[in-house]
Amino acid sequence: MIQFNTQAPAEPPLLRIEPFKGMNVGVTPTQIDQSQSPEMLNMNIDERGALNKRTGYERVFPTSLGSGPVNGLYEFVKTDGTAIFLMAHGTKLYKQSGNNQPIVIYDKLANNRVDFFTMNDKCYVLDGKDLLQYDGTNFLPIDPYIPTMFISKDPTGGGTFHEDFNLLGTDFRESFSGNGEDKRFFLSQKGLVSEYIRVQVDGKNIPDTGAFNYNPGQGFIDFNTAPPKGTNNVIITARKPATDMPNKIKKCRFHTFFGGANDSRVFLAGNPDMPDVMFRSGLYDVTYWPENGFYKSKEKIMGFAKQYDSLIVERTGGKHQVTYQIDSDGYPTFPSKPLNDTIGTMAGQSIQIVENNPVSLSKDGVFMLTSSTVRDERNVSHISANIDDRLLKEPNLDRAVSVDFDKKYWLALNGNVYMFDYAQRSETNPYGEWFIYDNIPASCFLELNGQLYFGSSKEGLLYRFKKHSDPRPYNDDGQAIKAVWKSKYFTFGADERKKMISKVFYSLKPMGRGGADIYYRSDKKTSNLLKSTKIGVLDFNNIDFRNFSFVFASFPAEKAIKVKAKKVTHFQLIFENNYLDEGLGILSLGIKYSYQSEVK
């Protein structure tokens, strides 16, 4: 009896690629994960793992302010809700609104990176030369707080220390308790400015028209009539000769707020004359910088970050932790301890807080501080290993700038952005995925009302990144965006066998206007263009009558290409789009292949 095999012959295997992952140049293109890419540009993935061309950007106002980078961006929001957008370029500070050309409001800035912060309804500007104060209308000089250094002093001296001298000013007070007999009152310091001595007795100002005399050499005041008996009833205000001490504060370059569980004080650092020192302000008071409210780190301080109720001081060679405590006398203290002595920070502007974990760029890559409970060299995690081979070859790493936007850490330098998508976690990469963008000349970023802006590193222009829903989102200030995605080099699980690739299936996202040019590369050849696919859904926001389509369906475009690459051991797919105002979205890929003979 003859039996027939009624089963259909087996279909050649199909290698499916979905969901997609990020870029990996840490190993060879044959060793990476099946869904990773050894080379991709201006592409990212969405929450479902589909590939997308990035959106472009547009200029906010039409005319450049001139050559040179934008030095800072800030939105100053007053307590009445008034919002003022500030932009620093060259030696000028501008106010800008809508799409209007910026207006100069101050023209004596140092041409440096500018740092801004707000406290007590005033905006403060650090330019490395001065600490400026802006109330939304005028730039006003800071009136330094006058501390009372001693209280309950006897006329002959002593007393209880009360407040530190103010680095930002020259004046101080001392509070005496008169005894009704002594006319001579000794101050704690000598050589004060004689012309400035001010006296108050029992709440009344005493005119300096002969009622008292100051002896600068001995540091005492002689009254013509002994002040009456009282407790802290004689207040003497004096002035030290002008010194360079205010420059300790004015030359600082960056700030943070810290006070334990609240942001009650400003911390400053970055003074090039004192690179290892940080200073703190008084309680909610930018006019007061206590003389002893400084901390030395023994290494250059690059910036600050916060984790839980701690301040993280990022140094060139490691990390310190500052906490907030109240001592036995009720005074606030800020004890410091080292956290890590090996992984420092080389770019102060690279510091961001990613899901409550400080992230920054070191000489060995991007690291995340994952624990601040104990001093341990393992409390930082290296998160950029997949792209370090590209990132660490960039020049001027110390000039990198960053922003945390849309659950992504953006690190920009030399016109490139290394983007870490920390929402894309997987078993093979527990921290997230990396992508690379180009043609983004960013010197600084600012997120505002859900939009991301950046100042140009080349000239006085401000740009806004577009969203996919915006009209014509796929261009950079009118220029085409080149998007490239390359697959790994597939061996289809059999390095020792030759293969024939017969077909490639792919699914493109529906969009107003998009397309893909498709190539392949093998150990035998690099193909010419296999296929150029265009896709368009009728969208009245993006109508282009040169490529008009009456397609109404919003289903993915399922496509197939005949390849017939024979006797290959390695195979790579390449998708490109370099067309003005065109997007590219890839949902899935499938490669149909069959095994051939063994290699010889």
C-alpha positions as CSV (number, residue, x, y, z in Angstrom):
1,M,0.0,0.0,0.0
2,I,1.4,3.4,-1.0
3,Q,1.0,6.2,1.5
4,F,1.2,9.9,0.4
5,N,2.4,12.7,2.6
6,T,-0.4,15.2,2.5
7,Q,1.3,17.9,4.6
8,A,2.4,21.1,2.8
9,P,6.1,21.6,2.6
10,A,7.4,23.6,5.5
11,E,7.8,27.3,4.9
12,P,11.3,28.7,5.2
13,P,11.9,30.3,8.6
14,L,10.9,33.9,9.3
15,L,13.0,36.1,11.6
16,R,10.8,38.7,13.2
17,I,12.2,41.9,14.7
18,E,9.8,43.5,17.1
19,P,9.8,45.3,19.5
20,F,12.8,47.4,18.6
21,K,15.4,48.6,21.0
22,G,18.1,51.2,21.1
23,M,21.7,51.6,19.9
24,N,24.6,49.5,20.9
25,V,28.2,50.1,19.8
26,G,29.7,48.5,22.9
27,V,30.2,45.2,21.0
28,T,30.4,44.1,17.4
29,P,27.3,44.3,15.1
30,T,27.0,40.5,15.2
31,Q,27.0,40.3,19.0
32,I,24.3,42.8,19.9
33,D,20.7,41.9,20.8
34,Q,18.5,41.0,17.8
35,S,16.4,44.2,18.2
36,Q,19.3,46.6,18.8
37,S,21.0,48.6,16.2
38,P,24.8,49.1,15.7
39,E,24.0,52.4,13.9
40,M,21.0,54.6,14.0
41,L,20.6,58.3,13.6
42,N,17.6,60.6,14.5
43,M,15.5,57.6,15.4
44,N,13.9,56.6,18.6
45,I,11.3,54.1,19.8
46,D,7.8,54.6,21.3
47,E,6.3,53.0,24.3
48,R,5.4,49.9,22.3
49,G,8.8,49.5,20.7
50,A,8.1,50.9,17.3
51,L,10.8,52.9,15.5
52,N,10.1,56.6,14.9
53,K,12.0,59.4,13.1
54,R,12.5,62.3,15.6
55,T,10.7,65.5,15.1
56,G,12.5,68.7,14.1
57,Y,12.6,72.2,15.5
58,E,11.7,75.7,14.5
59,R,13.1,79.1,15.4
60,V,11.0,81.0,17.9
61,F,11.9,84.5,16.6
62,P,13.1,85.3,13.1
63,T,16.4,87.2,13.4
64,S,19.6,86.1,15.1
65,L,21.0,88.3,17.9
66,G,24.5,87.8,16.5
67,S,27.3,85.3,16.6
68,G,28.2,83.3,19.7
69,P,26.2,80.9,21.9
70,V,23.1,81.6,23.9
71,N,24.4,81.7,27.5
72,G,21.2,80.9,29.4
73,L,17.4,80.6,29.3
74,Y,15.0,81.1,32.2
75,E,11.4,81.7,32.9
76,F,11.0,84.1,35.9
77,V,7.5,83.6,37.4
78,K,6.4,86.2,39.9
79,T,4.0,85.5,42.8
80,D,1.2,87.3,40.9
81,G,1.5,84.8,38.1
82,T,3.4,87.1,35.7
83,A,5.9,85.1,33.6
84,I,8.9,86.7,32.0
85,F,11.1,84.7,29.6
86,L,14.8,85.6,29.9
87,M,17.6,84.9,27.5
88,A,21.3,85.7,27.8
89,H,23.5,86.3,24.8
90,G,26.9,88.0,24.7
91,T,26.9,90.8,27.2
92,K,23.1,91.4,27.0
93,L,20.1,90.0,28.8
94,Y,16.9,89.9,26.8
95,K,13.2,89.6,27.6
96,Q,11.3,87.6,25.0
97,S,7.6,86.8,24.4
98,G,5.6,84.8,21.8
99,N,7.4,84.9,18.5
100,N,8.6,88.4,19.0
101,Q,12.2,89.5,18.6
102,P,13.8,89.8,22.1
103,I,14.2,93.1,23.9
104,V,17.4,94.1,25.7
105,I,16.8,94.8,29.5
106,Y,20.4,94.7,30.7
107,D,23.7,95.2,28.7
108,K,26.5,94.7,31.2
109,L,26.7,90.9,31.6
110,A,29.9,89.0,31.5
111,N,30.0,87.0,28.4
112,N,29.8,83.7,30.3
113,R,27.2,80.9,30.9
114,V,24.5,82.5,33.0
115,D,22.7,80.9,35.9
116,F,19.3,82.1,37.2
117,F,17.2,81.4,40.3
118,T,14.2,83.0,42.0
119,M,13.6,83.7,45.7
120,N,11.3,86.1,47.5
121,D,9.7,87.2,44.2
122,K,13.0,88.4,42.7
123,C,15.1,86.9,40.0
124,Y,18.8,86.5,40.7
125,V,21.4,86.3,37.9
126,L,24.9,84.8,38.2
127,D,27.3,85.7,35.4
128,G,30.6,85.0,37.1
129,K,31.1,88.7,37.7
130,D,28.2,89.8,39.8
131,L,25.1,88.6,41.6
132,L,22.3,90.7,39.9
133,Q,18.8,91.2,41.2
134,Y,15.8,91.7,38.9
135,D,12.3,92.5,40.1
136,G,10.6,92.1,36.7
137,T,11.0,95.8,35.9
138,N,14.4,97.0,37.1
139,F,17.8,95.7,38.0
140,L,18.3,96.9,41.6
141,P,21.5,96.7,43.7
142,I,21.3,94.1,46.5
143,D,21.0,95.7,49.9
144,P,23.1,93.3,52.0
145,Y,21.6,92.1,55.2
146,I,23.3,93.6,58.3
147,P,24.0,90.8,60.8
148,T,24.1,91.3,64.6
149,M,27.3,89.6,65.4
150,F,27.1,89.8,69.3
151,I,24.3,90.3,71.7
152,S,24.1,91.0,75.5
153,K,27.6,92.6,75.5
154,D,28.9,94.5,78.4
155,P,30.4,97.9,77.6
156,T,33.8,96.3,78.2
157,G,33.2,93.5,75.7
158,G,32.2,89.8,75.9
159,G,28.7,89.0,75.0
160,T,27.1,86.1,73.1
161,F,28.0,85.3,69.5
162,H,24.8,85.6,67.5
163,E,25.4,85.9,63.7
164,D,28.3,85.6,61.2
165,F,29.6,88.5,59.3
166,N,28.0,88.9,55.8
167,L,30.4,88.2,53.0
168,L,28.3,90.2,50.6
169,G,28.4,93.4,52.7
170,T,30.6,95.5,55.0
171,D,28.3,96.4,57.8
172,F,27.5,94.6,61.1
173,R,25.8,95.4,64.4
174,E,26.7,94.7,68.1
175,S,24.1,94.8,70.9
176,F,25.2,96.1,74.3
177,S,23.4,96.2,77.7
178,G,24.1,99.5,79.2
179,N,24.7,99.8,83.0
180,G,24.0,103.6,83.4
181,E,27.6,104.3,84.4
182,D,30.1,103.3,81.6
183,K,30.6,105.8,78.8
184,R,33.1,103.7,76.8
185,F,31.8,100.7,74.8
186,F,34.3,98.3,73.1
187,L,33.5,96.8,69.7
188,S,34.8,93.4,68.7
189,Q,36.9,94.8,65.9
190,K,39.2,97.8,65.3
191,G,40.0,99.9,62.3
192,L,36.4,100.4,61.3
193,V,35.2,103.3,59.0
194,S,34.9,106.2,61.4
195,E,32.5,108.2,59.3
196,Y,29.9,105.4,59.3
197,I,29.4,104.6,63.0
198,R,25.6,104.5,63.8
199,V,24.2,104.4,67.4
200,Q,20.8,103.6,68.7
201,V,19.9,103.8,72.4
202,D,16.6,102.6,73.7
203,G,15.2,102.5,70.2
204,K,16.2,106.1,69.3
205,N,18.9,107.1,66.8
206,I,21.7,109.1,68.4
207,P,23.0,111.8,66.0
208,D,26.8,111.7,65.5
209,T,27.1,115.4,66.1
210,G,29.3,115.2,69.1
211,A,27.2,112.8,71.2
212,F,29.9,110.2,70.9
213,N,33.4,109.7,69.4
214,Y,35.0,106.6,67.8
215,N,38.6,105.6,68.4
216,P,39.5,103.3,65.4
217,G,42.9,102.4,66.8
218,Q,41.5,101.1,70.1
219,G,38.1,100.1,68.7
220,F,35.9,101.8,71.3
221,I,33.2,104.5,71.4
222,D,33.1,107.2,74.0
223,F,29.7,108.6,74.8
224,N,29.4,112.1,76.3
225,T,26.6,110.8,78.6
226,A,26.5,107.2,79.8
227,P,23.7,105.2,78.2
228,P,21.0,104.2,80.7
229,K,20.8,100.7,82.2
230,G,19.0,98.1,80.0
231,T,19.2,94.8,78.2
232,N,20.4,95.0,74.7
233,N,19.4,98.7,74.7
234,V,22.6,100.0,72.9
235,I,22.9,99.0,69.3
236,I,26.0,100.0,67.4
237,T,26.2,99.6,63.7
238,A,29.7,99.7,62.1
239,R,31.3,99.2,58.8
240,K,34.5,97.4,57.8
241,P,36.7,98.9,55.1
242,A,35.8,97.5,51.7
243,T,37.4,94.1,50.9
244,D,37.3,91.5,48.2
245,M,35.0,89.3,50.2
246,P,31.8,90.0,48.2
247,N,33.6,88.5,45.2
248,K,33.6,85.1,46.9
249,I,29.8,85.1,46.2
250,K,29.7,87.2,43.1
251,K,32.2,85.1,41.2
252,C,30.2,81.8,41.7
253,R,28.7,80.2,38.6
254,F,25.9,77.9,39.7
255,H,23.4,77.3,42.5
256,T,21.0,74.9,44.1
257,F,18.4,75.1,46.8
258,F,18.7,73.0,49.9
259,G,17.5,72.8,53.5
260,G,16.9,69.2,54.2
261,A,13.2,68.5,53.6
262,N,12.7,72.0,52.1
263,D,14.5,74.4,49.9
264,S,15.2,77.1,52.5
265,R,18.7,78.2,51.5
266,V,20.7,78.9,48.3
267,F,24.0,77.1,47.9
268,L,26.5,78.6,45.4
269,A,29.8,77.2,44.0
270,G,32.0,77.5,40.9
271,N,34.1,80.5,41.9
272,P,37.3,80.0,39.8
273,D,39.4,81.4,42.6
274,M,37.9,78.9,45.1
275,P,36.8,76.0,42.9
276,D,36.6,73.5,45.9
277,V,34.4,75.7,48.0
278,M,30.6,76.1,48.3
279,F,28.7,78.8,50.1
280,R,25.2,78.9,51.7
281,S,22.8,81.8,52.1
282,G,20.7,82.8,55.1
283,L,17.3,81.3,55.7
284,Y,15.2,82.3,52.6
285,D,17.6,85.3,52.3
286,V,19.8,85.9,49.3
287,T,21.1,89.1,50.8
288,Y,22.9,87.2,53.6
289,W,25.9,84.9,53.1
290,P,27.4,84.0,56.5
291,E,31.2,84.3,56.6
292,N,31.5,80.8,58.1
293,G,28.8,79.2,56.0
294,F,31.2,77.6,53.5
295,Y,32.3,74.1,52.9
296,K,35.5,72.8,51.3
297,S,35.5,69.6,49.3
298,K,39.3,69.3,48.5
299,E,38.4,68.9,44.8
300,K,36.8,71.1,42.2
301,I,33.0,71.2,42.6
302,M,31.3,70.7,39.3
303,G,27.6,71.0,40.3
304,F,24.9,69.9,42.7
305,A,22.1,67.3,42.7
306,K,19.5,66.2,45.3
307,Q,18.5,62.8,46.3
308,Y,15.7,62.4,48.9
309,D,16.6,64.8,51.7
310,S,20.3,65.0,50.8
311,L,22.4,67.4,48.7
312,I,24.8,65.6,46.4
313,V,28.0,67.6,45.7
314,E,29.4,66.4,42.4
315,R,33.2,66.8,42.3
316,T,35.8,66.0,39.7
317,G,36.9,62.9,41.5
318,G,33.9,61.7,43.4
319,K,30.7,62.6,45.2
320,H,29.9,64.1,48.6
321,Q,26.6,64.0,50.6
322,V,25.4,67.0,52.6
323,T,22.6,66.6,55.1
324,Y,20.6,69.1,57.3
325,Q,20.7,68.9,61.1
326,I,19.9,71.1,64.1
327,D,22.6,71.2,66.8
328,S,22.2,71.2,70.5
329,D,21.9,75.0,70.6
330,G,19.2,75.0,68.0
331,Y,21.4,76.2,65.1
332,P,21.2,74.6,61.6
333,T,24.3,72.6,60.5
334,F,25.1,70.9,57.2
335,P,27.4,68.0,57.9
336,S,29.2,66.5,54.8
337,K,30.6,63.0,54.1
338,P,32.1,61.3,51.1
339,L,29.9,58.9,49.1
340,N,32.2,57.8,46.3
341,D,35.8,58.6,45.6
342,T,36.3,57.2,42.1
343,I,33.4,58.3,39.9
344,G,33.4,62.1,39.5
345,T,31.8,64.6,37.1
346,M,33.6,66.3,34.3
347,A,30.7,68.4,32.9
348,G,28.7,70.4,35.4
349,Q,25.8,71.0,33.0
350,S,25.4,67.2,32.5
351,I,23.9,66.7,35.9
352,Q,20.2,65.8,36.0
353,I,17.9,63.9,38.4
354,V,16.5,60.8,36.7
355,E,13.7,59.3,38.8
356,N,15.3,60.7,42.0
357,N,18.8,59.4,41.0
358,P,21.6,61.9,40.1
359,V,23.0,61.3,36.6
360,S,26.1,62.9,35.2
361,L,28.9,62.6,32.7
362,S,32.3,61.4,33.9
363,K,35.5,60.8,32.0
364,D,34.4,57.1,31.7
365,G,30.8,57.6,30.6
366,V,27.5,58.5,32.1
367,F,26.9,57.2,35.6
368,M,23.9,57.1,37.9
369,L,24.1,57.4,41.7
370,T,21.8,54.6,42.9
371,S,22.5,54.6,46.6
372,S,23.5,57.4,49.1
373,T,23.2,55.4,52.3
374,V,26.8,54.2,52.6
375,R,30.2,55.1,51.3
376,D,30.9,52.5,48.6
377,E,32.5,52.5,45.2
378,R,29.6,50.3,44.0
379,N,26.9,52.9,44.7
380,V,27.1,54.3,41.2
381,S,26.0,52.4,38.0
382,H,27.5,52.8,34.6
383,I,24.5,53.4,32.3
384,S,26.1,54.4,29.0
385,A,28.2,51.4,28.1
386,N,26.2,50.8,24.9
387,I,27.3,54.2,23.4
388,D,30.5,55.1,25.2
389,D,32.6,54.1,22.1
390,R,30.9,57.0,20.3
391,L,30.3,59.4,23.2
392,L,33.8,59.4,24.7
393,K,35.4,60.2,21.4
394,E,33.6,63.5,21.3
395,P,35.8,66.6,21.8
396,N,35.0,69.1,24.6
397,L,33.2,66.6,26.8
398,D,33.4,69.1,29.7
399,R,31.1,71.4,27.7
400,A,28.2,68.9,27.5
401,V,24.8,70.3,28.5
402,S,21.7,68.2,29.4
403,V,18.0,68.2,30.2
404,D,15.5,65.7,31.5
405,F,12.5,65.8,29.2
406,D,9.7,63.4,28.4
407,K,11.3,60.6,30.5
408,K,14.5,61.0,28.5
409,Y,17.9,62.3,29.5
410,W,19.3,64.5,26.7
411,L,23.1,65.0,26.7
412,A,24.2,67.5,24.0
413,L,27.6,68.4,22.7
414,N,29.2,69.4,19.4
415,G,25.8,69.4,17.7
416,N,24.9,65.9,18.7
417,V,22.5,64.6,21.3
418,Y,23.0,61.3,23.1
419,M,19.5,60.5,24.4
420,F,18.9,58.0,27.2
421,D,15.3,56.8,27.2
422,Y,14.9,55.5,30.8
423,A,11.3,54.4,30.2
424,Q,12.6,51.7,27.9
425,R,13.8,49.1,30.4
426,S,14.3,45.4,29.6
427,E,15.9,42.4,31.0
428,T,18.9,42.9,28.7
429,N,19.2,46.6,29.6
430,P,17.6,47.3,33.1
431,Y,18.3,51.0,32.9
432,G,17.1,52.0,29.4
433,E,18.0,52.5,25.8
434,W,20.3,55.0,24.0
435,F,19.8,56.9,20.8
436,I,21.8,59.5,18.9
437,Y,20.5,62.7,17.2
438,D,22.5,65.1,15.1
439,N,22.2,68.7,13.8
440,I,21.1,70.0,17.3
441,P,23.5,72.8,18.1
442,A,22.3,73.3,21.7
443,S,24.2,75.4,24.3
444,C,21.3,75.2,26.9
445,F,17.8,73.7,27.2
446,L,14.6,74.8,28.9
447,E,11.4,72.9,29.3
448,L,8.4,75.3,29.4
449,N,4.7,74.3,29.4
450,G,5.4,70.8,28.1
451,Q,7.6,72.2,25.2
452,L,11.4,71.8,24.9
453,Y,13.4,74.8,23.9
454,F,17.1,75.2,23.2
455,G,19.5,78.1,22.7
456,S,21.9,77.8,19.8
457,S,25.5,77.1,20.5
458,K,26.5,79.0,17.3
459,E,24.4,82.2,17.3
460,G,21.7,84.1,19.1
461,L,18.7,82.0,18.2
462,L,16.1,80.2,20.2
463,Y,14.5,77.0,18.9
464,R,11.4,74.9,19.9
465,F,11.2,71.2,19.3
466,K,8.0,70.2,17.4
467,K,5.6,67.5,18.3
468,H,4.4,64.8,15.9
469,S,1.0,66.5,15.9
470,D,2.4,69.8,14.7
471,P,2.1,70.9,11.0
472,R,5.2,69.7,9.1
473,P,7.0,68.4,12.1
474,Y,9.9,66.7,10.2
475,N,12.3,69.4,9.5
476,D,15.1,71.3,11.4
477,D,14.4,75.0,10.8
478,G,13.4,74.2,7.2
479,Q,16.1,71.6,6.5
480,A,15.5,67.9,5.9
481,I,16.3,65.5,8.8
482,K,18.4,62.4,7.8
483,A,17.1,59.4,9.7
484,V,18.9,56.0,9.5
485,W,18.3,52.7,11.1
486,K,20.5,49.6,10.6
487,S,19.9,46.2,11.9
488,K,22.5,44.0,13.5
489,Y,24.4,41.6,11.2
490,F,22.2,38.6,11.3
491,T,23.7,35.1,11.1
492,F,20.2,33.5,11.7
493,G,21.6,31.3,14.4
494,A,24.1,29.4,12.1
495,D,27.4,31.1,11.6
496,E,28.7,28.0,9.9
497,R,25.9,28.0,7.2
498,K,25.4,30.0,4.1
499,K,21.9,31.5,3.7
500,M,19.6,32.7,1.1
501,I,17.4,35.8,2.0
502,S,14.3,35.7,-0.2
503,K,12.0,38.3,1.2
504,V,11.8,41.2,3.7
505,F,8.4,42.1,5.2
506,Y,8.0,45.4,6.9
507,S,5.1,47.4,8.4
508,L,5.2,51.3,8.3
509,K,3.2,53.5,10.6
510,P,0.4,55.5,9.0
511,M,1.2,59.2,8.9
512,G,0.5,62.3,7.0
513,R,3.6,62.0,4.9
514,G,6.4,59.5,5.2
515,G,8.5,56.9,3.5
516,A,11.5,54.7,3.6
517,D,14.5,53.9,1.3
518,I,15.5,50.3,1.9
519,Y,18.9,48.7,1.3
520,Y,20.7,45.7,2.6
521,R,24.4,44.8,3.2
522,S,25.9,41.3,3.4
523,D,29.3,39.7,3.4
524,K,29.0,39.6,-0.4
525,K,27.8,43.1,-1.3
526,T,26.1,46.3,-0.4
527,S,22.9,46.6,-2.4
528,N,21.6,49.4,-4.5
529,L,18.2,50.8,-3.4
530,L,15.9,47.8,-3.0
531,K,12.7,49.8,-2.7
532,S,11.5,53.4,-1.9
533,T,8.2,53.3,-0.2
534,K,6.0,56.3,0.3
535,I,3.0,56.5,2.7
536,G,0.5,59.3,3.2
537,V,-2.8,59.6,5.0
538,L,-5.1,62.6,4.2
539,D,-4.2,65.2,6.8
540,F,-5.3,68.8,6.2
541,N,-2.5,70.0,8.6
542,N,0.2,68.6,6.3
543,I,-1.2,68.7,2.7
544,D,1.5,68.7,0.1
545,F,0.0,68.7,-3.4
546,R,3.2,67.4,-4.9
547,N,2.7,64.2,-3.0
548,F,-1.1,64.4,-2.5
549,S,-2.9,61.2,-1.4
550,F,-6.6,60.4,-1.0
551,V,-5.8,57.6,1.4
552,F,-8.1,57.7,4.4
553,A,-7.2,54.4,6.1
554,S,-5.2,54.6,9.3
555,F,-4.0,51.0,9.1
556,P,-0.3,50.2,8.9
557,A,1.2,49.8,5.5
558,E,2.3,46.2,5.2
559,K,4.9,45.8,2.5
560,A,7.2,43.0,1.1
561,I,10.4,43.1,-0.9
562,K,12.0,40.3,-2.9
563,V,15.7,40.2,-2.0
564,K,17.3,37.0,-3.3
565,A,20.6,37.5,-1.5
566,K,22.3,34.1,-2.0
567,K,25.1,32.3,-0.2
568,V,25.5,35.0,2.4
569,T,26.7,34.4,5.9
570,H,25.8,37.8,7.3
571,F,22.9,40.1,6.4
572,Q,22.0,43.6,7.5
573,L,18.9,45.7,6.6
574,I,19.1,49.5,6.3
575,F,16.2,51.9,6.4
576,E,16.7,55.6,5.5
577,N,14.7,58.7,5.1
578,N,16.3,62.0,4.1
579,Y,13.3,63.8,2.7
580,L,12.1,67.2,3.7
581,D,8.9,67.0,5.8
582,E,8.7,63.2,5.7
583,G,8.5,61.0,8.7
584,L,9.5,57.3,9.2
585,G,7.8,54.9,11.5
586,I,8.6,51.1,11.5
587,L,6.3,48.8,13.4
588,S,7.9,45.5,12.6
589,L,10.2,43.6,10.3
590,G,10.3,40.0,9.1
591,I,13.2,38.4,7.1
592,K,12.5,35.2,5.2
593,Y,15.5,33.0,4.8
594,S,16.6,29.5,4.2
595,Y,19.8,27.6,5.0
596,Q,22.2,26.6,2.2
597,S,25.5,24.7,2.3
598,E,28.1,24.9,5.0
599,V,30.9,27.4,4.7
600,K,34.2,26.0,3.5
